[in-house]
């Protein structure tokens, strides 16, 4: 039940004084005025939206004002014509996004500013999983026109310190959307910060509108996505390589498939601790292929799953689902593919284990393989090796390899294979190589193509 208070309230209106120096932020002054009305909170406002019928709700003939605090900033260009508000400076319980036709909102409604929103004439809907306020227009909710901003957004003189809500990635829920949160003990996936291929926030060729970069928890191993606009001022900065804390607004991706975190500025990232990467198996740095081919599989003759298994490969879904690695072909080239897309499997754990490979009659062995990523929304492939395969991937002691798992485009097929070459010369006897895919529809569904697996030596 919503409870409103009828009060006489002291509010403020805005007078912008633009200085002669065009490069300075305008000074915003306030003068007091009095109005009578009802005051409500964000949670009560959101309760007017019925997700069952998904109809737009319009506030009309009401003198109700919503109290809130600004937790977004468009100064760095990562938010565009929108304000994100939450109900409290600390321990918030509800947040909301307001569409506003102004691309320099930080000059007036800066981070931590307390404001009041006049609801009369505004409309409420859900877009891409996020509750939004704006103006209804022909079946859509659009930004509040610039000429009406002062009518609906009332800036107070109070600016407060925002205490981010501490959360673990595994704790993300719908009620946390549009809240300013903080992740501790987090880092970017190691494939994004390799010395030979270090990513920017959103400045790669694969970034069409947003750069989506995988964050992972050092505590639970859970993952989420940092989403940065390709129009942001920091898009070309390199991702930090260490671990630590990061603050930002929790939201959903464009297709409402998974949670994303959006930062106001790179200063919201405090990565100054050692990384928490797993221990990788390594024999050394020799990656020079020898003249003798000990094992090779380019999948040229693999035309079906049955043919793959007949060649001695183990192809298994260990969560009881149906999706496994499948042969594919493009432009005459054959490969093995895995994806959780359209599977509805949560999770999808699939293993592809090679036939036994004997290293007793060779030396200086080098393992190589090629992988391509497409429709990328998480790095969810691992490459492992064992010299004691039990016949069951789940009961085998595996050693994790530092494979180059490519990060592909999020909305199309990949733009080429990435090759990994690893020294395995310290292994003897019979070994097995394994590819482990751990997806979860619909938020972790990256497609991987695997090809040209070889072991060479002397």
C-alpha positions, 0 to 999 in steps of 0.5 A: 500500500502506498502512503502519501503525505500532504505537505507544504514543501519548499522547492527550487527552480533553476537559473543557469548563468553561463560564464564568458569562458565557454570551457567552464561548467555553468554555475547553477543558482537556485531560488526558493518557491513554495508548492503544495503536493504529495511526496512519494518514493521510487518504489511506490511509483514503480508499483503503478506499472503492471508487468503482466500486461506491460501497458504504459501507465501515465500519471495525470491530474496529480500533484504528487512528487517523487523524491530521489537522488541522482546516481548517474553522470553523463559527463564522461559520455557513458550515459546519454539523455538519461538520469538514474535515480535511487531512493536513498543515499545509502542502503537503497531499495529502489531505483528508476531511470528517467529519459531526459532530452539533455546531453549535459545533465551533469551540469545541473543534476550532478551525482548525489544531488537530491531532486524531486520529480513532478509526476503529472504528465509523465509515463511509466513503462519497462524497456529492455527489462528496466523501468523508465519514466518519460513522456508518452508518444504514440505508444512509446515513452520518450525523453522529457522535452528540453522545454519541459525539464524544469517543469518536471525535475526540481533541483534542491540545494542538497548534495549528499555522499552516495554510499554504493550498495555492496553486492556480489555478482551472484546476488544480482536481482531485478530489484537491484536495477538502477541502483548504485552498487559496488563490487569487491574483489573483482577483475576483468577476464584474463583474455581481455588483458593479455600482454599480446592482446589487451582490450580497451573499454569500448574502442575495438572493431567488434564494438558497435554501440557498446563495449561489453567486457567480462568481469569476474568475482575472485570470491565466487567465480561468478561473472557479469558484464561491464558495458561502456558506450562507444561514445564515452570519453574513456572508450579508448583507455586500456582495461586495468590488469589488476583486481579490486573494487568497481562502482557503477549502476546496475542495468540490463543489456539491450536485449534484456538477456543479462545484467550489466554494470555501467560506470560514470567514470573510470575513476570508479574502478580501483584495481590495485591488487594482485589478480586471482587467476587460477594456476595454469599448467606449463612446461616452459616457453618453447612453442616451436613446432617440431617436424613430426606430427604426433596428433592432428585433427582438422575435422575434415572427415567429421560430418556427424556427431556419430563420426566424431565419436567413432574417431575416439572423441568423448562428446558429453553433456554432463548436466543431463541436457542434449546440447553437445559439440557439433560438426559444422562447415563454412566455405568448405572448412569443417570445424567443431562448434558449441553454443548454448544459444536457444538451448534453455539449458541452465547451466550447459556443461559440455565436454569434448575430450580427444582420443588418447595421444601417446607421447612416449616416442617423441620429445619437445612436443608443442600443442596448437589449436585454433578457436573463433568466438561469435555472438560473444556475451561471456568467456565460457570455454576452457582447455585442459589436459590430463595424463590420467583420463578416467573415461569420465570428464567429471572424475578426471584430474585435469590441468588447466592450460593458458589457452587464448580464448578469443573475445568475439563480436556480440552481434555477429559471427567472429572475424577469424580464428585465434591460434594457441601454441603451448609447450607440453614437452614435460608430459610423458605417456598417454594424454588427453586434451579436453575442451570444456564449455560452461554456458547458461541460456540466455546470458552466457551463450557464446558460440565457439568454433574449434579447428586444426588441433595438432601436436608436433615434436621430434 
